[in-house]
């Protein structure tokens, strides 16, 4: 199914055609091809003094559950820049984003794409719940709310935390 009905460049009606290995919307008038690119999300494993920073989601999906600070990369951002913005928006903390830990499929099935999990270290700021967040807290590994995690596979998170030490 076409995402657009009209060309965003010349306003002509779009047609369907097999291009680059699959059916795509294209403009017969100007040649525009609509590539349906996946969403990219980023998340931070923010560790400080052996504790992990988690946010409690204030919005669906998984409202009320804990998650790592995360969000979607905007079209004009690089992943690290987007992650630093998201962490500050959600927690009030400015962070230095480190290495990519791993790449996963997006947890939200309504937004197909990829999720990049990074390390991050707090630099400045006041810990306070922000955008889409009802609560923020630091958790020691023994106190992590594994039964209340919004998206993360519990065993994968445990394994990731052990590797980061």
N, C-alpha and C positions, 0 to 999 in steps of 0.2 A: 504494500500500500504506500502511496506517495505521501511524504511528509509535507510537501508543498504542492499546491495546485498551479501556481503561477511562478514564473522565473523571478528570482529576487534581483536580477540584473536588468531585464528588459520588459518584464511584466507579461510576456507571452505565455500562453498555456503550456504546461509541461507535458511531456509524453513519457512512455516507458520503453526502455530498450535494454537489451543485454549488452552491458559495457563492463570491461575489466572483470569478467568472470561472474557477473550476477546482474539481475534485473535492477536498473536504476532509473530515477527520474532524470530527464535531460530536456534542454530547450532546443527545439529544432531551429529556432530563429537565430540565437546567438552562440549556441554550443555549450552553455553552462551545464555542468553535471553535478547533481546533488549526491555527495557521499555522506552516508549516515554514519558518522564517527561515534565511537563509544564515549560515554562519560568517563572522566578520570576523577577519582576521589583520592584524598590523601589523609593519612592519620599519623599521630605522633605517639610514640612510646616515650613519654616524658618521665625520666627517672631522676630522683634527687634524694641523696642520702639513703639509698636502698628502698625508696618508696616510689610507687607508680601513681601518676596523676590520672584520675578518671572523672568523667562528667556524667551527670544523670540527665538523660534526655527529657526535654519538656514538650517535645512534639513527636507525632508519628513519623516514621514507623518506630515501634518498640519504645513508646513513651513510658517514662518511669524506670527504664533499665539503664544500667551503667555502660559506658563505652569509653574508648580512648578519644581524646579530642580529634575531630576530623571534619572534613567537608569536601565540597567539590571545587575543582580547579576551574577558574573563569577562563574564557577564551584568550584573554590578554596576559595571563599569568604563567609563570613557570611553577612546577610542583612545589619546590621549597618555599618560594615566595607565598604561594597560596596557603601552604600549611602554617607558616608563621602568622599569617593574617587570621586564619581560622582559630588557631590556638589562642591568640590574643582576644578575638571576638568572644570565644566561648568561656575563657578562664580568667581574663585580665592579665595574663602573664605574657611577656615577650620571651621568645625562645630562640636559641640558636639551633637550627635544624641540621642534623648530622647525616649519617649514611642511610641508604635504603636498606631495610631489614629484609623485606621480601615483597613480592607482587602477588596479589590475590584477586579473584573475581569480586566485583562489587557485592556487598552483602544485601543490598536492596534490589530484589529481582525486577522491580519496576523501572530501574535505571541501569540497564546493562552496561558494563564497562569494566574498568580495572581499579583496584585499590592499591596504592603504594603506602607501605608502612615504613616510617622513618624513625630514627632515634632523634631525640631533642633534649636540650638542656635549658632549664630556666635561666634567664639573664636578669630581668627586672620585672616589676609590676606587682600588683596587689591581687591575690587570689580572690576572685569573686565570680559568681555565675553570671554569664552573659547571654549572648544570642542563642536561642533554642535550648537553653540549659537551665535546670531548676536547682542544681547543686553541683559543687566541685569538691573533690577531696583527694588527699594523698592516702594511699593504702600500702601497708607493708605486705610482702608476698604472702605471708600466713593469713592475712586478713582480707585478701581480695574477694569480692563478692561474686565468685564464679557462677553461682546459681542465678544471678541477676544480670549477667552480661547480655547486652543488646544483640551484638552481632558476632563477636569473636568466638571461634571454636576454642573451647576451654583448654584442651590438650595443646593446641598450637600456641596459645598465649603462654601457658606454663613453660613449654619448650623454648619459646622465644625469650622469656624472662631469664631462664637458666643460661642461655647462650650469651646474653648481654652482660652477665656478671663476670 
